Amino acid sequence: MNEAGISGAFIKGVPMSTDERFIQRTFDLALLGLGAVSPNPLVGCVIVHEGKVIGEGWHRRYGEAHAEVNAINNIVDKTLLPESTVYVNLEPCAHFGKTPPCADLLVRSRVKRVVIANVDPNPLVGGKGIQKLEEAGIEVTAGVLEKEGWELNKRFFTALHEKRPYVILKWAQTSDGFMARINYDSKWISNAMSRSIVHKWRAEEDAIMVGTKTASHDNPKLNVRDWSGRNPVRVVVDKNLNLKKDLYLFDRSQLTLCYNFKVDEAEENLSYVKLDENNFLEALLQDLYQRDLHSVIIEGGAMLLHSIIETGFWDEARVFVSLQEFEDGIDAPKLSGLVAEEAVDTDKLLIYKNKKWLKN
C-alpha cells in the first residue's frame, strides 16, 4: 500500500509535472525509513542535474544523517551541485539537533534550486530553512504535492499539531459484523496473510495498545513475529489493576506501559502510569506523546475501540473482514469515512479515515 496515496506518473489520472515526479520519488525514498526514524519525520531527497538523478538518500534511522546529507554523499561528481535541483519532501532543517542543519549544507553546496512538498510546522524550523536558502540566492519552490506530503508524514504532523500520537484502529470482523464470540474468543477471524500484514504494521508504528478484556482473554504478546523490524512499545489499559501478572504483557521482554487509576511506578521494561479518571483516554494519549511515541495501533477490544471512536481521538481504521460468520457475538464498531478497499487473499481490508482527514 502506497502511504503517499499516489503511484506512477499520474495523480488521479492527471499527468505529473517534472517537479511532481521527483517529489513523488522523495516520498518513495522517505517511506524506507518507516519504523526507524520516529519521532523524526520521514524524509527523502533526490538531486537532479539536467534532468538526470545524480544523488538520492533518505533519513534511515533516528539520530543518524538526514536525507539531504545521504543524497549529497551519494553524488560522484559534486562539482555538478551548483547547477542542480534538490527535491526534498520536507523543508530542510535550520537548527542543530542530533545532526547539523541541512539548510546550511545546501547553502555550502551552492545548489541552484530546492523544491519542497511541505513547510516544516516544527517551531524550530517553520520557514527558517527556506529563509536561509533564499537569503543565499537559492531559488525555492514549496507546496509541490503538499497534500500527499501531509499524508506521508501524518504521524509527525499529528504529534506536532494535536500533541498526541496518530491513532490507528485495527480489528478483524466476520462477514456478519462480529469481532469476537460471546465468550470473547476471537482467534482466528482473519487469514494468515492478513495476520502477517498486521505484524508489518506493528514494526512500522511506535506503540500498540489493547484493553483489559483483550489482554485477559487473548493473552497477546503484541510483538513482531511474522515480519522483521522493531517491536512497538506495548500499552495496556488496566484501570483497576485486575490483570494477572503472568500474562505475556508483563514478561518485561519489551517496554510496556500499563495505564491505571491506582499506581504510578516503574520497573525494568514495565511502567505503571496512574491517570485521573476524568479524561482518561485524552490523558493517556498525551502521556504517549510526552514519551515521543508518535503513533499507536489500537487492536482492541470492543470497549476500548468504541471509547476511542466516541471521543474522536482516532485518525485511521484498518478493518479486516473475513468470510466467516458467527451469527452471534461481540459487535464490531461501525464507521463512516471509507477511503480504500482491497483483497487480502480471502479477506477484505477496509481503510477508514476520520472525517477531519477527509477535509484536508
Beta strands, then each sheet from edge to edge (+ up, - down):
strand 1: 10-11
strand 2: 14-15
strand 3: 44-49
strand 4: 52-58
strand 5: 85-90
strand 6: 113-118
strand 7: 139-142
strand 8: 166-173
strand 9: 178-180
strand 10: 207-210
strand 11: 233-237
strand 12: 256-260
strand 13: 265-267
strand 14: 270-274
strand 15: 295-298
strand 16: 316-321
strand 17: 330-331
strand 18: 338-344
strand 19: 347-353
sheet 1: 1+ 2-
sheet 2: 4+ 3- 5+ 6+ 7+
sheet 3: 13+ 14- 12- 11- 10- 15- 8- 16- 19+ 18-
sheet 4: 9+ 17-
end
